[in-house]
Amino acid sequence: MVMQYKEKSATRWKDYPGKDKIEGAPSKYDFRLMNKDKTKVLVEKGNYEKVLKRFRQIEFFKHKG
């Protein structure tokens, strides 16, 4: 999975480098989650907490096996 982000006023999505590498607070950005090939959006645009929560849920069930 790939987490992407963009400023709320921007139009272009960028791959998320990590919380400590973005400028300012995560609340200034929109986030989304895509599959590894970047062909399908798994989580539509949302705030950091919402997208990260869903990311953890997917990872948990993927490795629960």
Order of alpha helices (4+ residues) and beta strands (2+ residues): beta-beta-beta-beta-alpha
